[in-house]
């Protein structure tokens, strides 16, 4: 009875021994390998043509594979034996080169990013005064970062004064805003609290404001933390401002020393005086 032999192989993979491309159309699957300079038959371990370097190596068979040294080296593209030490050295150099390129690429990218951040960052030193009168669902009895709490579930600003003195130029500037002035309205929400021990206290909070004008909105979300001594406080704050009017987003941090507080129920008066306020602003859109 005749026995039928079966072979199982993957047609899609093109490469064979030592990573050389197979030519299965000549002698079947994996029986012919194309080196750069000659064709090799792995079944007999020999090339099918004479070594192109045969005149230089008269002591070697012109058909030998890797000079008959297959343990400590590899065949160099159908030309000659290549020691394994060269491969290790070559691999190590490739690893060093690749690692160096990766490190240099990361360093260059970080340097460019840092340069962009520095270019798009402004630092200002000012003295600020803010007085606000708002009405809504809120209650406040607070000395900033010293004692008390301010909970505002949603209110509208009836009146606000913002003024500052630029320490670098000495210029004084201020704005007064009334509800619906120039078609602008400011809506706020806030949660903050402070705990005290004698004259010393500390605390923090988060706030959110929406300023609407002509159907466009500027939203500001901020968080702060600080320490207080009696009515004086030192505060560190972070803020994100999103403006739909020009599709921009700005990030800022500030450190300030001053005093302030809030008092009232439904109708609340807030005052915040910052003797020194250092603000760092990053605008990724610059």
PyMOL commands that set and color helices and strands:
alter all, ss='L'
color gray80, all
select helices_A, chain A and resi 17-19+24-27+54-56+66-68+84-119+181-183
alter helices_A, ss='H'
color red, helices_A
select strands_A, chain A and resi 21-22+33-34+39-41+46-47+73-76+80-83+121-143+147-166+172-178+184-197+200-213+216-229+232-243+248-283
alter strands_A, ss='S'
color yellow, strands_A
deselect
rebuild
show_as cartoon
